[in-house]
């Protein structure tokens, strides 16, 4: 298990944009991204979740 800092841009249906970061424990970057999406996908009025796995998922020491 590794610790990752994940940055996500949440875009809502009313075009409001919110940037958020979370610390997530996962095996790899891909799993960390999936966990972040799972955390926010049930938010009301959420239109899109943008996470660039190469730049927005950072492995912490």
CHARMM-style PDB file with segment names, atoms N, HN, CA, C and O in Angstrom:
ATOM      1  N   UNK     1       0.842  -1.187   0.000  1.00  0.00      PROA
ATOM      2  CA  UNK     1       0.000   0.000   0.000  1.00  0.00      PROA
ATOM      3  C   UNK     1       0.883   1.244   0.000  1.00  0.00      PROA
ATOM      4  O   UNK     1       1.870   1.322   0.731  1.00  0.00      PROA
ATOM      5  N   UNK     2       0.518   2.194  -0.814  1.00  0.00      PROA
ATOM      6  HN  UNK     2      -0.284   2.131  -1.408  1.00  0.00      PROA
ATOM      7  CA  UNK     2       1.212   3.474  -0.896  1.00  0.00      PROA
ATOM      8  C   UNK     2       0.211   4.585  -0.605  1.00  0.00      PROA
ATOM      9  O   UNK     2      -1.001   4.373  -0.642  1.00  0.00      PROA
ATOM     10  N   UNK     3       0.730   5.760  -0.319  1.00  0.00      PROA
ATOM     11  HN  UNK     3       1.715   5.933  -0.289  1.00  0.00      PROA
ATOM     12  CA  UNK     3      -0.115   6.920  -0.067  1.00  0.00      PROA
ATOM     13  C   UNK     3       0.036   7.894  -1.230  1.00  0.00      PROA
ATOM     14  O   UNK     3       1.145   8.224  -1.648  1.00  0.00      PROA
ATOM     15  N   UNK     4      -1.118   8.350  -1.744  1.00  0.00      PROA
ATOM     16  HN  UNK     4      -2.019   8.082  -1.404  1.00  0.00      PROA
ATOM     17  CA  UNK     4      -1.135   9.262  -2.884  1.00  0.00      PROA
ATOM     18  C   UNK     4      -1.927  10.515  -2.541  1.00  0.00      PROA
ATOM     19  O   UNK     4      -2.918  10.461  -1.813  1.00  0.00      PROA
ATOM     20  N   UNK     5      -1.477  11.634  -3.074  1.00  0.00      PROA
ATOM     21  HN  UNK     5      -0.672  11.678  -3.665  1.00  0.00      PROA
ATOM     22  CA  UNK     5      -2.244  12.878  -3.013  1.00  0.00      PROA
ATOM     23  C   UNK     5      -2.887  13.033  -4.386  1.00  0.00      PROA
ATOM     24  O   UNK     5      -2.189  13.079  -5.399  1.00  0.00      PROA
ATOM     25  N   UNK     6      -4.221  13.113  -4.421  1.00  0.00      PROA
ATOM     26  HN  UNK     6      -4.788  13.075  -3.598  1.00  0.00      PROA
ATOM     27  CA  UNK     6      -4.950  13.150  -5.687  1.00  0.00      PROA
ATOM     28  C   UNK     6      -5.680  14.484  -5.818  1.00  0.00      PROA
ATOM     29  O   UNK     6      -6.437  14.886  -4.935  1.00  0.00      PROA
ATOM     30  N   UNK     7      -5.435  15.158  -6.934  1.00  0.00      PROA
ATOM     31  HN  UNK     7      -4.820  14.831  -7.652  1.00  0.00      PROA
ATOM     32  CA  UNK     7      -6.095  16.419  -7.257  1.00  0.00      PROA
ATOM     33  C   UNK     7      -7.194  16.137  -8.270  1.00  0.00      PROA
ATOM     34  O   UNK     7      -6.958  15.457  -9.269  1.00  0.00      PROA
ATOM     35  N   UNK     8      -8.393  16.655  -8.022  1.00  0.00      PROA
ATOM     36  HN  UNK     8      -8.585  17.207  -7.211  1.00  0.00      PROA
ATOM     37  CA  UNK     8      -9.515  16.461  -8.950  1.00  0.00      PROA
ATOM     38  C   UNK     8     -10.219  17.786  -9.190  1.00  0.00      PROA
ATOM     39  O   UNK     8     -10.327  18.625  -8.295  1.00  0.00      PROA
ATOM     40  N   UNK     9     -10.693  17.957 -10.413  1.00  0.00      PROA
ATOM     41  HN  UNK     9     -10.605  17.276 -11.140  1.00  0.00      PROA
ATOM     42  CA  UNK     9     -11.524  19.102 -10.763  1.00  0.00      PROA
ATOM     43  C   UNK     9     -12.941  18.583 -10.923  1.00  0.00      PROA
ATOM     44  O   UNK     9     -13.212  17.755 -11.793  1.00  0.00      PROA
ATOM     45  N   UNK    10     -13.846  19.069 -10.081  1.00  0.00      PROA
ATOM     46  HN  UNK    10     -13.626  19.741  -9.374  1.00  0.00      PROA
ATOM     47  CA  UNK    10     -15.246  18.659 -10.120  1.00  0.00      PROA
ATOM     48  C   UNK    10     -16.032  19.727 -10.868  1.00  0.00      PROA
ATOM     49  O   UNK    10     -15.983  20.905 -10.515  1.00  0.00      PROA
ATOM     50  N   UNK    11     -16.753  19.311 -11.900  1.00  0.00      PROA
ATOM     51  HN  UNK    11     -16.792  18.354 -12.187  1.00  0.00      PROA
ATOM     52  CA  UNK    11     -17.555  20.244 -12.695  1.00  0.00      PROA
ATOM     53  C   UNK    11     -19.021  19.882 -12.499  1.00  0.00      PROA
ATOM     54  O   UNK    11     -19.436  18.751 -12.749  1.00  0.00      PROA
ATOM     55  N   UNK    12     -19.797  20.867 -12.044  1.00  0.00      PROA
ATOM     56  HN  UNK    12     -19.459  21.786 -11.841  1.00  0.00      PROA
ATOM     57  CA  UNK    12     -21.214  20.654 -11.770  1.00  0.00      PROA
ATOM     58  C   UNK    12     -22.071  21.101 -12.948  1.00  0.00      PROA
ATOM     59  O   UNK    12     -21.595  21.826 -13.821  1.00  0.00      PROA
ATOM     60  N   UNK    13     -23.320  20.676 -12.978  1.00  0.00      PROA
ATOM     61  HN  UNK    13     -23.706  20.086 -12.268  1.00  0.00      PROA
ATOM     62  CA  UNK    13     -24.238  20.989 -14.076  1.00  0.00      PROA
ATOM     63  C   UNK    13     -24.471  22.487 -14.239  1.00  0.00      PROA
ATOM     64  O   UNK    13     -24.740  22.952 -15.346  1.00  0.00      PROA
ATOM     65  N   UNK    14     -24.373  23.243 -13.154  1.00  0.00      PROA
ATOM     66  HN  UNK    14     -24.155  22.865 -12.254  1.00  0.00      PROA
ATOM     67  CA  UNK    14     -24.546  24.698 -13.242  1.00  0.00      PROA
ATOM     68  C   UNK    14     -23.232  25.401 -13.620  1.00  0.00      PROA
ATOM     69  O   UNK    14     -23.107  26.617 -13.473  1.00  0.00      PROA
ATOM     70  N   UNK    15     -22.255  24.618 -14.108  1.00  0.00      PROA
ATOM     71  HN  UNK    15     -22.357  23.631 -14.227  1.00  0.00      PROA
ATOM     72  CA  UNK    15     -20.949  25.076 -14.575  1.00  0.00      PROA
ATOM     73  C   UNK    15     -20.034  25.576 -13.461  1.00  0.00      PROA
ATOM     74  O   UNK    15     -18.991  26.168 -13.739  1.00  0.00      PROA
ATOM     75  N   UNK    16     -20.411  25.348 -12.212  1.00  0.00      PROA
ATOM     76  HN  UNK    16     -21.258  24.867 -11.986  1.00  0.00      PROA
ATOM     77  CA  UNK    16     -19.530  25.650 -11.085  1.00  0.00      PROA
ATOM     78  C   UNK    16     -18.381  24.640 -11.105  1.00  0.00      PROA
ATOM     79  O   UNK    16     -18.596  23.453 -11.350  1.00  0.00      PROA
ATOM     80  N   UNK    17     -17.171  25.114 -10.847  1.00  0.00      PROA
ATOM     81  HN  UNK    17     -16.996  26.078 -10.648  1.00  0.00      PROA
ATOM     82  CA  UNK    17     -15.995  24.249 -10.837  1.00  0.00      PROA
ATOM     83  C   UNK    17     -15.347  24.298  -9.460  1.00  0.00      PROA
ATOM     84  O   UNK    17     -15.185  25.371  -8.878  1.00  0.00      PROA
ATOM     85  N   UNK    18     -14.979  23.134  -8.947  1.00  0.00      PROA
ATOM     86  HN  UNK    18     -15.110  22.263  -9.420  1.00  0.00      PROA
ATOM     87  CA  UNK    18     -14.342  23.040  -7.640  1.00  0.00      PROA
ATOM     88  C   UNK    18     -13.117  22.135  -7.768  1.00  0.00      PROA
ATOM     89  O   UNK    18     -13.217  21.017  -8.273  1.00  0.00      PROA
ATOM     90  N   UNK    19     -11.965  22.621  -7.312  1.00  0.00      PROA
ATOM     91  HN  UNK    19     -11.884  23.529  -6.903  1.00  0.00      PROA
ATOM     92  CA  UNK    19     -10.759  21.799  -7.265  1.00  0.00      PROA
ATOM     93  C   UNK    19     -10.619  21.268  -5.844  1.00  0.00      PROA
ATOM     94  O   UNK    19     -10.788  22.007  -4.874  1.00  0.00      PROA
ATOM     95  N   UNK    20     -10.310  19.982  -5.732  1.00  0.00      PROA
ATOM     96  HN  UNK    20     -10.173  19.382  -6.520  1.00  0.00      PROA
ATOM     97  CA  UNK    20     -10.181  19.371  -4.420  1.00  0.00      PROA
ATOM     98  C   UNK    20      -9.002  18.409  -4.409  1.00  0.00      PROA
ATOM     99  O   UNK    20      -8.651  17.836  -5.440  1.00  0.00      PROA
ATOM    100  N   UNK    21      -8.391  18.234  -3.240  1.00  0.00      PROA
ATOM    101  HN  UNK    21      -8.676  18.700  -2.402  1.00  0.00      PROA
ATOM    102  CA  UNK    21      -7.324  17.245  -3.090  1.00  0.00      PROA
ATOM    103  C   UNK    21      -7.665  16.338  -1.922  1.00  0.00      PROA
ATOM    104  O   UNK    21      -8.278  16.761  -0.942  1.00  0.00      PROA
ATOM    105  N   UNK    22      -7.260  15.089  -2.044  1.00  0.00      PROA
ATOM    106  HN  UNK    22      -6.762  14.745  -2.840  1.00  0.00      PROA
ATOM    107  CA  UNK    22      -7.450  14.120  -0.974  1.00  0.00      PROA
ATOM    108  C   UNK    22      -6.218  13.233  -0.873  1.00  0.00      PROA
ATOM    109  O   UNK    22      -5.519  13.006  -1.860  1.00  0.00      PROA
ATOM    110  N   UNK    23      -5.967  12.742   0.314  1.00  0.00      PROA
ATOM    111  HN  UNK    23      -6.535  12.927   1.116  1.00  0.00      PROA
ATOM    112  CA  UNK    23      -4.909  11.766   0.538  1.00  0.00      PROA
ATOM    113  C   UNK    23      -5.580  10.393   0.518  1.00  0.00      PROA
ATOM    114  O   UNK    23      -6.533  10.147   1.257  1.00  0.00      PROA
ATOM    115  N   UNK    24      -5.068   9.499  -0.341  1.00  0.00      PROA
ATOM    116  HN  UNK    24      -4.294   9.699  -0.941  1.00  0.00      PROA
ATOM    117  CA  UNK    24      -5.701   8.191  -0.540  1.00  0.00      PROA
ATOM    118  C   UNK    24      -4.644   7.099  -0.463  1.00  0.00      PROA
ATOM    119  O   UNK    24      -3.552   7.245  -1.011  1.00  0.00      PROA
ATOM    120  N   UNK    25      -4.971   6.005   0.219  1.00  0.00      PROA
ATOM    121  HN  UNK    25      -5.859   5.887   0.664  1.00  0.00      PROA
ATOM    122  CA  UNK    25      -4.101   4.831   0.262  1.00  0.00      PROA
ATOM    123  C   UNK    25      -4.539   3.876  -0.839  1.00  0.00      PROA
ATOM    124  O   UNK    25      -5.714   3.523  -0.941  1.00  0.00      PROA
ATOM    125  N   UNK    26      -3.563   3.456  -1.675  1.00  0.00      PROA
ATOM    126  HN  UNK    26      -2.609   3.743  -1.592  1.00  0.00      PROA
ATOM    127  CA  UNK    26      -3.868   2.565  -2.791  1.00  0.00      PROA
ATOM    128  C   UNK    26      -2.597   1.829  -3.213  1.00  0.00      PROA
ATOM    129  O   UNK    26      -1.490   2.178  -2.800  1.00  0.00      PROA
ATOM    130  N   UNK    27      -2.782   0.808  -4.040  1.00  0.00      PROA
ATOM    131  HN  UNK    27      -3.680   0.524  -4.375  1.00  0.00      PROA
ATOM    132  CA  UNK    27      -1.649   0.021  -4.539  1.00  0.00      PROA
ATOM    133  C   UNK    27      -0.872   0.759  -5.628  1.00  0.00      PROA
ATOM    134  O   UNK    27       0.350   0.640  -5.711  1.00  0.00      PROA
ATOM    135  N   UNK    28      -1.591   1.532  -6.473  1.00  0.00      PROA
ATOM    136  HN  UNK    28      -2.584   1.630  -6.406  1.00  0.00      PROA
ATOM    137  CA  UNK    28      -0.936   2.235  -7.577  1.00  0.00      PROA
ATOM    138  C   UNK    28      -1.738   3.484  -7.938  1.00  0.00      PROA
ATOM    139  O   UNK    28      -2.800   3.737  -7.369  1.00  0.00      PROA
ATOM    140  N   UNK    29      -1.216   4.264  -8.894  1.00  0.00      PROA
ATOM    141  HN  UNK    29      -0.354   4.059  -9.356  1.00  0.00      PROA
ATOM    142  CA  UNK    29      -1.867   5.520  -9.292  1.00  0.00      PROA
ATOM    143  C   UNK    29      -3.265   5.288  -9.840  1.00  0.00      PROA
ATOM    144  O   UNK    29      -4.189   6.046  -9.546  1.00  0.00      PROA
ATOM    145  N   UNK    30      -3.416   4.247 -10.630  1.00  0.00      PROA
ATOM    146  HN  UNK    30      -2.665   3.631 -10.868  1.00  0.00      PROA
ATOM    147  CA  UNK    30      -4.706   3.954 -11.256  1.00  0.00      PROA
ATOM    148  C   UNK    30      -5.775   3.666 -10.204  1.00  0.00      PROA
ATOM    149  O   UNK    30      -6.904   4.146 -10.309  1.00  0.00      PROA
ATOM    150  N   UNK    31      -5.415   2.886  -9.198  1.00  0.00      PROA
ATOM    151  HN  UNK    31      -4.498   2.497  -9.112  1.00  0.00      PROA
ATOM    152  CA  UNK    31      -6.363   2.570  -8.121  1.00  0.00      PROA
ATOM    153  C   UNK    31      -6.690   3.821  -7.303  1.00  0.00      PROA
ATOM    154  O   UNK    31      -7.834   4.001  -6.885  1.00  0.00      PROA
ATOM    155  N   UNK    32      -5.710   4.678  -7.075  1.00  0.00      PROA
ATOM    156  HN  UNK    32      -4.781   4.532  -7.415  1.00  0.00      PROA
ATOM    157  CA  UNK    32      -5.943   5.922  -6.337  1.00  0.00      PROA
ATOM    158  C   UNK    32      -6.936   6.800  -7.090  1.00  0.00      PROA
ATOM    159  O   UNK    32      -7.826   7.399  -6.486  1.00  0.00      PROA
ATOM    160  N   UNK    33      -6.781   6.874  -8.409  1.00  0.00      PROA
ATOM    161  HN  UNK    33      -6.058   6.387  -8.900  1.00  0.00      PROA
ATOM    162  CA  UNK    33      -7.705   7.653  -9.240  1.00  0.00      PROA
ATOM    163  C   UNK    33      -9.117   7.078  -9.151  1.00  0.00      PROA
ATOM    164  O   UNK    33     -10.083   7.829  -9.019  1.00  0.00      PROA
ATOM    165  N   UNK    34      -9.243   5.755  -9.221  1.00  0.00      PROA
ATOM    166  HN  UNK    34      -8.458   5.144  -9.327  1.00  0.00      PROA
ATOM    167  CA  UNK    34     -10.559   5.103  -9.141  1.00  0.00      PROA
ATOM    168  C   UNK    34     -11.230   5.373  -7.793  1.00  0.00      PROA
ATOM    169  O   UNK    34     -12.433   5.627  -7.738  1.00  0.00      PROA
ATOM    170  N   UNK    35     -10.451   5.317  -6.705  1.00  0.00      PROA
ATOM    171  HN  UNK    35      -9.473   5.110  -6.750  1.00  0.00      PROA
ATOM    172  CA  UNK    35     -11.011   5.578  -5.377  1.00  0.00      PROA
ATOM    173  C   UNK    35     -11.511   7.016  -5.261  1.00  0.00      PROA
ATOM    174  O   UNK    35     -12.547   7.268  -4.645  1.00  0.00      PROA
ATOM    175  N   UNK    36     -10.783   7.951  -5.847  1.00  0.00      PROA
ATOM    176  HN  UNK    36      -9.941   7.747  -6.347  1.00  0.00      PROA
ATOM    177  CA  UNK    36     -11.193   9.359  -5.824  1.00  0.00      PROA
ATOM    178  C   UNK    36     -12.498   9.537  -6.599  1.00  0.00      PROA
ATOM    179  O   UNK    36     -13.390  10.254  -6.145  1.00  0.00      PROA
ATOM    180  N   UNK    37     -12.619   8.901  -7.751  1.00  0.00      PROA
ATOM    181  HN  UNK    37     -11.895   8.318  -8.119  1.00  0.00      PROA
ATOM    182  CA  UNK    37     -13.845   8.989  -8.551  1.00  0.00      PROA
ATOM    183  C   UNK    37     -15.011   8.380  -7.788  1.00  0.00      PROA
ATOM    184  O   UNK    37     -16.104   8.947  -7.783  1.00  0.00      PROA
ATOM    185  N   UNK    38     -14.803   7.240  -7.143  1.00  0.00      PROA
ATOM    186  HN  UNK    38     -13.915   6.779  -7.147  1.00  0.00      PROA
ATOM    187  CA  UNK    38     -15.859   6.594  -6.352  1.00  0.00      PROA
ATOM    188  C   UNK    38     -16.346   7.514  -5.232  1.00  0.00      PROA
ATOM    189  O   UNK    38     -17.538   7.561  -4.927  1.00  0.00      PROA
ATOM    190  N   UNK    39     -15.412   8.241  -4.626  1.00  0.00      PROA
ATOM    191  HN  UNK    39     -14.443   8.203  -4.874  1.00  0.00      PROA
ATOM    192  CA  UNK    39     -15.750   9.126  -3.510  1.00  0.00      PROA
ATOM    193  C   UNK    39     -16.708  10.235  -3.935  1.00  0.00      PROA
ATOM    194  O   UNK    39     -17.591  10.612  -3.164  1.00  0.00      PROA
ATOM    195  N   UNK    40     -16.548  10.762  -5.146  1.00  0.00      PROA
ATOM    196  HN  UNK    40     -15.831  10.456  -5.772  1.00  0.00      PROA
ATOM    197  CA  UNK    40     -17.316  11.935  -5.567  1.00  0.00      PROA
ATOM    198  C   UNK    40     -18.421  11.664  -6.576  1.00  0.00      PROA
ATOM    199  O   UNK    40     -19.246  12.548  -6.813  1.00  0.00      PROA
ATOM    200  N   UNK    41     -18.475  10.483  -7.181  1.00  0.00      PROA
ATOM    201  HN  UNK    41     -17.805   9.765  -6.989  1.00  0.00      PROA
ATOM    202  CA  UNK    41     -19.431  10.272  -8.274  1.00  0.00      PROA
ATOM    203  C   UNK    41     -20.894  10.320  -7.831  1.00  0.00      PROA
ATOM    204  O   UNK    41     -21.772  10.533  -8.667  1.00  0.00      PROA
ATOM    205  N   UNK    42     -21.174  10.133  -6.567  1.00  0.00      PROA
ATOM    206  HN  UNK    42     -20.460   9.960  -5.888  1.00  0.00      PROA
ATOM    207  CA  UNK    42     -22.562  10.184  -6.091  1.00  0.00      PROA
ATOM    208  C   UNK    42     -22.991  11.592  -5.660  1.00  0.00      PROA
ATOM    209  O   UNK    42     -24.111  11.777  -5.186  1.00  0.00      PROA
ATOM    210  N   UNK    43     -22.112  12.576  -5.822  1.00  0.00      PROA
ATOM    211  HN  UNK    43     -21.202  12.425  -6.207  1.00  0.00      PROA
ATOM    212  CA  UNK    43     -22.458  13.955  -5.462  1.00  0.00      PROA
ATOM    213  C   UNK    43     -23.595  14.470  -6.341  1.00  0.00      PROA
ATOM    214  O   UNK    43     -23.585  14.247  -7.552  1.00  0.00      PROA
ATOM    215  N   UNK    44     -24.570  15.153  -5.751  1.00  0.00      PROA
ATOM    216  HN  UNK    44     -24.578  15.334  -4.768  1.00  0.00      PROA
ATOM    217  CA  UNK    44     -25.690  15.663  -6.545  1.00  0.00      PROA
ATOM    218  C   UNK    44     -25.239  16.755  -7.519  1.00  0.00      PROA
ATOM    219  O   UNK    44     -24.373  17.571  -7.202  1.00  0.00      PROA
ATOM    220  N   UNK    45     -25.834  16.752  -8.688  1.00  0.00      PROA
ATOM    221  HN  UNK    45     -26.538  16.090  -8.945  1.00  0.00      PROA
ATOM    222  CA  UNK    45     -25.574  17.751  -9.734  1.00  0.00      PROA
ATOM    223  C   UNK    45     -24.157  17.722 -10.294  1.00  0.00      PROA
ATOM    224  O   UNK    45     -23.752  18.659 -10.981  1.00  0.00      PROA
ATOM    225  N   UNK    46     -23.399  16.668 -10.014  1.00  0.00      PROA
ATOM    226  HN  UNK    46     -23.729  15.907  -9.456  1.00  0.00      PROA
ATOM    227  CA  UNK    46     -22.045  16.570 -10.544  1.00  0.00      PROA
ATOM    228  C   UNK    46     -22.101  16.113 -11.992  1.00  0.00      PROA
ATOM    229  O   UNK    46     -22.725  15.102 -12.311  1.00  0.00      PROA
ATOM    230  N   UNK    47     -21.451  16.858 -12.856  1.00  0.00      PROA
ATOM    231  HN  UNK    47     -20.944  17.680 -12.597  1.00  0.00      PROA
ATOM    232  CA  UNK    47     -21.466  16.558 -14.284  1.00  0.00      PROA
ATOM    233  C   UNK    47     -20.229  15.763 -14.704  1.00  0.00      PROA
ATOM    234  O   UNK    47     -20.325  14.823 -15.492  1.00  0.00      PROA
ATOM    235  N   UNK    48     -19.065  16.150 -14.169  1.00  0.00      PROA
ATOM    236  HN  UNK    48     -18.987  16.914 -13.528  1.00  0.00      PROA
ATOM    237  CA  UNK    48     -17.820  15.544 -14.634  1.00  0.00      PROA
ATOM    238  C   UNK    48     -16.756  15.612 -13.547  1.00  0.00      PROA
ATOM    239  O   UNK    48     -16.723  16.556 -12.758  1.00  0.00      PROA
ATOM    240  N   UNK    49     -15.879  14.597 -13.511  1.00  0.00      PROA
ATOM    241  HN  UNK    49     -15.905  13.830 -14.152  1.00  0.00      PROA
ATOM    242  CA  UNK    49     -14.730  14.573 -12.607  1.00  0.00      PROA
ATOM    243  C   UNK    49     -13.486  14.448 -13.480  1.00  0.00      PROA
ATOM    244  O   UNK    49     -13.342  13.473 -14.218  1.00  0.00      PROA
ATOM    245  N   UNK    50     -12.594  15.419 -13.400  1.00  0.00      PROA
ATOM    246  HN  UNK    50     -12.711  16.210 -12.800  1.00  0.00      PROA
ATOM    247  CA  UNK    50     -11.382  15.395 -14.211  1.00  0.00      PROA
ATOM    248  C   UNK    50     -10.168  15.127 -13.329  1.00  0.00      PROA
ATOM    249  O   UNK    50      -9.888  15.873 -12.391  1.00  0.00      PROA
ATOM    250  N   UNK    51      -9.448  14.043 -13.649  1.00  0.00      PROA
ATOM    251  HN  UNK    51      -9.675  13.437 -14.411  1.00  0.00      PROA
ATOM    252  CA  UNK    51      -8.208  13.702 -12.956  1.00  0.00      PROA
ATOM    253  C   UNK    51      -7.223  13.223 -14.019  1.00  0.00      PROA
ATOM    254  O   UNK    51      -7.495  12.249 -14.721  1.00  0.00      PROA
ATOM    255  N   UNK    52      -6.097  13.890 -14.141  1.00  0.00      PROA
ATOM    256  HN  UNK    52      -5.875  14.681 -13.571  1.00  0.00      PROA
ATOM    257  CA  UNK    52      -5.045  13.449 -15.047  1.00  0.00      PROA
ATOM    258  C   UNK    52      -4.105  12.565 -14.232  1.00  0.00      PROA
ATOM    259  O   UNK    52      -3.401  13.050 -13.346  1.00  0.00      PROA
ATOM    260  N   UNK    53      -4.096  11.275 -14.530  1.00  0.00      PROA
ATOM    261  HN  UNK    53      -4.668  10.881 -15.250  1.00  0.00      PROA
ATOM    262  CA  UNK    53      -3.332  10.314 -13.737  1.00  0.00      PROA
ATOM    263  C   UNK    53      -1.833  10.629 -13.714  1.00  0.00      PROA
ATOM    264  O   UNK    53      -1.162  10.369 -12.715  1.00  0.00      PROA
ATOM    265  N   UNK    54      -1.310  11.182 -14.798  1.00  0.00      PROA
ATOM    266  HN  UNK    54      -1.854  11.393 -15.609  1.00  0.00      PROA
ATOM    267  CA  UNK    54       0.129  11.467 -14.877  1.00  0.00      PROA
ATOM    268  C   UNK    54       0.550  12.643 -13.996  1.00  0.00      PROA
ATOM    269  O   UNK    54       1.618  12.605 -13.384  1.00  0.00      PROA
ATOM    270  N   UNK    55      -0.278  13.684 -13.926  1.00  0.00      PROA
ATOM    271  HN  UNK    55      -1.145  13.714 -14.423  1.00  0.00      PROA
ATOM    272  CA  UNK    55       0.136  14.894 -13.202  1.00  0.00      PROA
ATOM    273  C   UNK    55      -0.627  15.134 -11.906  1.00  0.00      PROA
ATOM    274  O   UNK    55      -0.118  15.816 -11.016  1.00  0.00      PROA
ATOM    275  N   UNK    56      -1.831  14.595 -11.777  1.00  0.00      PROA
ATOM    276  HN  UNK    56      -2.245  14.041 -12.499  1.00  0.00      PROA
ATOM    277  CA  UNK    56      -2.682  14.907 -10.629  1.00  0.00      PROA
ATOM    278  C   UNK    56      -2.669  13.843  -9.534  1.00  0.00      PROA
ATOM    279  O   UNK    56      -3.301  14.022  -8.493  1.00  0.00      PROA
ATOM    280  N   UNK    57      -1.961  12.744  -9.756  1.00  0.00      PROA
ATOM    281  HN  UNK    57      -1.447  12.598 -10.601  1.00  0.00      PROA
ATOM    282  CA  UNK    57      -1.844  11.697  -8.745  1.00  0.00      PROA
ATOM    283  C   UNK    57      -0.371  11.629  -8.348  1.00  0.00      PROA
ATOM    284  O   UNK    57       0.474  11.211  -9.140  1.00  0.00      PROA
ATOM    285  N   UNK    58      -0.069  12.043  -7.116  1.00  0.00      PROA
ATOM    286  HN  UNK    58      -0.756  12.382  -6.473  1.00  0.00      PROA
ATOM    287  CA  UNK    58       1.315  12.169  -6.655  1.00  0.00      PROA
ATOM    288  C   UNK    58       1.566  11.187  -5.521  1.00  0.00      PROA
ATOM    289  O   UNK    58       0.844  11.178  -4.524  1.00  0.00      PROA
ATOM    290  N   UNK    59       2.594  10.359  -5.681  1.00  0.00      PROA
ATOM    291  HN  UNK    59       3.180  10.366  -6.492  1.00  0.00      PROA
ATOM    292  CA  UNK    59       2.959   9.395  -4.641  1.00  0.00      PROA
ATOM    293  C   UNK    59       3.719  10.122  -3.534  1.00  0.00      PROA
ATOM    294  O   UNK    59       4.694  10.826  -3.794  1.00  0.00      PROA
ATOM    295  N   UNK    60       3.260   9.942  -2.305  1.00  0.00      PROA
ATOM    296  HN  UNK    60       2.468   9.370  -2.094  1.00  0.00      PROA
ATOM    297  CA  UNK    60       3.917  10.559  -1.153  1.00  0.00      PROA
ATOM    298  C   UNK    60       4.878   9.565  -0.521  1.00  0.00      PROA
ATOM    299  O   UNK    60       4.661   8.355  -0.588  1.00  0.00      PROA
ATOM    300  N   UNK    61       5.925  10.068   0.082  1.00  0.00      PROA
ATOM    301  HN  UNK    61       6.102  11.051   0.136  1.00  0.00      PROA
ATOM    302  CA  UNK    61       6.910   9.190   0.725  1.00  0.00      PROA
ATOM    303  C   UNK    61       6.515   8.851   2.127  1.00  0.00      PROA
ATOM    304  OT1 UNK    61       7.232   8.121   2.811  1.00  0.00      PROA
TER     305      UNK     61
END
